[in-house]
Every structure is written in structure tokens, then in C-alpha cells.
Amino acid sequence: MLRRVLVALLVLLPVFSGAETLYKTTDRDGNVIFSDTPAPEGVVSEKITVREPNTAPPPPAMPAPPAEPKRATAEATVYSVAIVFPTDETTIPNGPGNFSVSAEVEPPLQDDDKLQLYIDGVPWGEPQSVPSWSLTNVFRGEHKLKVAVIDTDNDDKHLATSEPIRVYVHRPSINFRNRD
């Protein structure tokens, strides 16, 4: 591959080196013709030397403004977050283990802040701006739910956390079949 590139450069080198001198010829109809070869004998051609193109140095690079943290510690928003549904000690009746969770946040979230739902201390889904979740196929038994406001620009730092609530999910068991 490198050999082909070198051969191509060597072939094109004479083309580029001879392109600095041009000849201007005017034919008998008054048309001006530019060429890189002189006109045949008997035709007057004027030699034109091509000068270096005008160039200007680029302007000096502007230094970047110092990076300021988006939120200073003193300006950090103080959030209050609470789970409003389901209430503490709620029992989710027999079924597939599907239910909704709703939270309330004051003041409204800033752009880089999100809500994260935790079930038994494990994050459920991705952080989001909407304070409601639809949970599906939650295993039966006791579960602790909490919601946290996190700062996505600061390594998901917790800015506020709700009080945990406890829910009980009832689901049918294969151990207790209907006995007819």
C-alpha cells in the first residue's frame, strides 16, 4: 500500500512542479488562452509567473473560560421528596405483581436532576424526570420502596431521599392449588 502511494507521488511530482509557470496566448479571434506549455513557434505568448498565494496566519486561540461548577454548594437546591402512592404498609392483592408508584417533589426538578426509585435498596430502571413508575412482575413478599433525587452531573449524588415505605405483594403460589 505504501509503495503505491510513493509511486503515485513520484508520478505527480513533475505535474505540480511545472504548474508554477503559465503562458497567455491570444488567438486570431481575440480569445485568451492560458496554458502551461508555450505556444508553437510563430504565435506570440506571454510568460506569466504564478506568485505564492496570499495567506494569513490564524488568529491566536482564545483560552477557554474557567469551568465553573453548574451548581455551587451554597446554591444547591434543597429538595423534599415523598412517596404518595402506595402508602406505607399497603398490600398489593393477588395478581401478577403489577402496581404503580407515585412521588411528590418540591421544588420542581432542575434540568440535571432526576428521580430514582429503589426497591429493597436496588435501583429500579433508569433515573427519570417523571415522578411515577409502573412496576411489573414484582416478586411476592415484603418490599421497601424509596425515591431519591440525584444529580446526574455529579456522579448521581443523592440530593434528597424519601422516607422508605413498606408494601406487601401477594401472589398465587403453586404450593396451594385448588383441590377439587
Contacts in CASP RR format, 6 or more apart in sequence:
PFRMAT RR
TARGET T0000
AUTHOR 0000-0000-0000
METHOD contacts of the structure
MODEL  1
MLRRVLVALLVLLPVFSGAETLYKTTDRDGNVIFSDTPAPEGVVSEKITV
REPNTAPPPPAMPAPPAEPKRATAEATVYSVAIVFPTDETTIPNGPGNFS
VSAEVEPPLQDDDKLQLYIDGVPWGEPQSVPSWSLTNVFRGEHKLKVAVI
DTDNDDKHLATSEPIRVYVHRPSINFRNRD
18 36 0 8 1.000
19 36 0 8 1.000
19 50 0 8 1.000
20 49 0 8 1.000
20 50 0 8 1.000
21 36 0 8 1.000
21 47 0 8 1.000
21 48 0 8 1.000
21 49 0 8 1.000
21 50 0 8 1.000
22 34 0 8 1.000
22 35 0 8 1.000
22 36 0 8 1.000
22 47 0 8 1.000
22 48 0 8 1.000
22 49 0 8 1.000
22 50 0 8 1.000
23 34 0 8 1.000
23 35 0 8 1.000
23 36 0 8 1.000
23 37 0 8 1.000
23 38 0 8 1.000
23 39 0 8 1.000
23 45 0 8 1.000
23 46 0 8 1.000
23 47 0 8 1.000
23 48 0 8 1.000
24 32 0 8 1.000
24 33 0 8 1.000
24 34 0 8 1.000
24 45 0 8 1.000
24 46 0 8 1.000
24 48 0 8 1.000
25 32 0 8 1.000
25 33 0 8 1.000
25 34 0 8 1.000
25 35 0 8 1.000
25 39 0 8 1.000
25 43 0 8 1.000
25 44 0 8 1.000
25 45 0 8 1.000
25 46 0 8 1.000
26 32 0 8 1.000
26 33 0 8 1.000
26 44 0 8 1.000
27 33 0 8 1.000
34 48 0 8 1.000
35 45 0 8 1.000
38 45 0 8 1.000
38 47 0 8 1.000
39 45 0 8 1.000
70 112 0 8 1.000
70 153 0 8 1.000
71 77 0 8 1.000
71 110 0 8 1.000
71 112 0 8 1.000
71 151 0 8 1.000
71 153 0 8 1.000
71 154 0 8 1.000
76 159 0 8 1.000
77 107 0 8 1.000
77 110 0 8 1.000
77 113 0 8 1.000
77 159 0 8 1.000
78 160 0 8 1.000
79 105 0 8 1.000
79 106 0 8 1.000
79 107 0 8 1.000
79 109 0 8 1.000
79 113 0 8 1.000
79 149 0 8 1.000
79 159 0 8 1.000
79 160 0 8 1.000
80 105 0 8 1.000
80 106 0 8 1.000
80 160 0 8 1.000
81 103 0 8 1.000
81 104 0 8 1.000
81 105 0 8 1.000
81 106 0 8 1.000
81 115 0 8 1.000
81 147 0 8 1.000
81 148 0 8 1.000
81 149 0 8 1.000
81 160 0 8 1.000
81 161 0 8 1.000
81 162 0 8 1.000
82 103 0 8 1.000
82 104 0 8 1.000
82 147 0 8 1.000
82 162 0 8 1.000
82 163 0 8 1.000
83 101 0 8 1.000
83 102 0 8 1.000
83 103 0 8 1.000
83 145 0 8 1.000
83 146 0 8 1.000
83 147 0 8 1.000
83 162 0 8 1.000
83 163 0 8 1.000
83 165 0 8 1.000
84 102 0 8 1.000
84 103 0 8 1.000
84 104 0 8 1.000
85 100 0 8 1.000
85 101 0 8 1.000
85 102 0 8 1.000
86 92 0 8 1.000
86 99 0 8 1.000
86 101 0 8 1.000
86 165 0 8 1.000
86 167 0 8 1.000
87 165 0 8 1.000
88 165 0 8 1.000
88 166 0 8 1.000
89 165 0 8 1.000
89 166 0 8 1.000
89 167 0 8 1.000
89 168 0 8 1.000
90 165 0 8 1.000
90 167 0 8 1.000
90 168 0 8 1.000
91 167 0 8 1.000
91 168 0 8 1.000
91 170 0 8 1.000
92 99 0 8 1.000
92 138 0 8 1.000
92 167 0 8 1.000
92 168 0 8 1.000
92 169 0 8 1.000
92 170 0 8 1.000
93 170 0 8 1.000
94 170 0 8 1.000
94 171 0 8 1.000
94 172 0 8 1.000
95 170 0 8 1.000
95 171 0 8 1.000
95 172 0 8 1.000
96 136 0 8 1.000
96 137 0 8 1.000
96 171 0 8 1.000
97 135 0 8 1.000
97 136 0 8 1.000
97 137 0 8 1.000
97 138 0 8 1.000
97 139 0 8 1.000
97 140 0 8 1.000
97 169 0 8 1.000
97 171 0 8 1.000
98 134 0 8 1.000
98 135 0 8 1.000
98 136 0 8 1.000
98 137 0 8 1.000
98 138 0 8 1.000
99 135 0 8 1.000
99 138 0 8 1.000
99 167 0 8 1.000
99 169 0 8 1.000
100 132 0 8 1.000
100 133 0 8 1.000
100 134 0 8 1.000
100 135 0 8 1.000
101 117 0 8 1.000
101 132 0 8 1.000
101 133 0 8 1.000
101 135 0 8 1.000
101 145 0 8 1.000
101 147 0 8 1.000
102 131 0 8 1.000
102 132 0 8 1.000
103 115 0 8 1.000
103 117 0 8 1.000
103 131 0 8 1.000
103 132 0 8 1.000
103 147 0 8 1.000
103 162 0 8 1.000
104 131 0 8 1.000
105 115 0 8 1.000
105 131 0 8 1.000
105 149 0 8 1.000
109 115 0 8 1.000
109 129 0 8 1.000
109 149 0 8 1.000
112 151 0 8 1.000
112 152 0 8 1.000
112 153 0 8 1.000
113 149 0 8 1.000
113 150 0 8 1.000
113 151 0 8 1.000
113 152 0 8 1.000
113 159 0 8 1.000
114 127 0 8 1.000
114 128 0 8 1.000
114 129 0 8 1.000
114 149 0 8 1.000
114 150 0 8 1.000
114 152 0 8 1.000
115 127 0 8 1.000
115 128 0 8 1.000
115 129 0 8 1.000
115 130 0 8 1.000
115 131 0 8 1.000
115 147 0 8 1.000
115 148 0 8 1.000
115 149 0 8 1.000
115 150 0 8 1.000
116 123 0 8 1.000
116 124 0 8 1.000
116 125 0 8 1.000
116 127 0 8 1.000
116 128 0 8 1.000
116 147 0 8 1.000
116 148 0 8 1.000
116 150 0 8 1.000
116 156 0 8 1.000
117 123 0 8 1.000
117 124 0 8 1.000
117 125 0 8 1.000
117 133 0 8 1.000
117 145 0 8 1.000
117 146 0 8 1.000
117 147 0 8 1.000
118 124 0 8 1.000
118 145 0 8 1.000
118 146 0 8 1.000
118 147 0 8 1.000
118 148 0 8 1.000
119 135 0 8 1.000
119 138 0 8 1.000
119 143 0 8 1.000
119 144 0 8 1.000
119 145 0 8 1.000
120 143 0 8 1.000
120 144 0 8 1.000
121 144 0 8 1.000
121 146 0 8 1.000
124 133 0 8 1.000
124 135 0 8 1.000
127 150 0 8 1.000
127 152 0 8 1.000
127 156 0 8 1.000
131 147 0 8 1.000
138 169 0 8 1.000
139 169 0 8 1.000
139 171 0 8 1.000
140 169 0 8 1.000
140 170 0 8 1.000
140 171 0 8 1.000
140 173 0 8 1.000
141 168 0 8 1.000
141 169 0 8 1.000
141 170 0 8 1.000
142 166 0 8 1.000
142 167 0 8 1.000
142 168 0 8 1.000
143 166 0 8 1.000
143 167 0 8 1.000
143 168 0 8 1.000
143 169 0 8 1.000
144 164 0 8 1.000
144 165 0 8 1.000
144 166 0 8 1.000
145 164 0 8 1.000
145 165 0 8 1.000
145 166 0 8 1.000
145 167 0 8 1.000
146 161 0 8 1.000
146 162 0 8 1.000
146 163 0 8 1.000
146 164 0 8 1.000
146 165 0 8 1.000
147 161 0 8 1.000
147 162 0 8 1.000
148 158 0 8 1.000
148 159 0 8 1.000
148 160 0 8 1.000
148 161 0 8 1.000
148 162 0 8 1.000
149 158 0 8 1.000
149 159 0 8 1.000
149 160 0 8 1.000
149 161 0 8 1.000
150 156 0 8 1.000
150 157 0 8 1.000
150 158 0 8 1.000
150 159 0 8 1.000
151 157 0 8 1.000
151 159 0 8 1.000
END
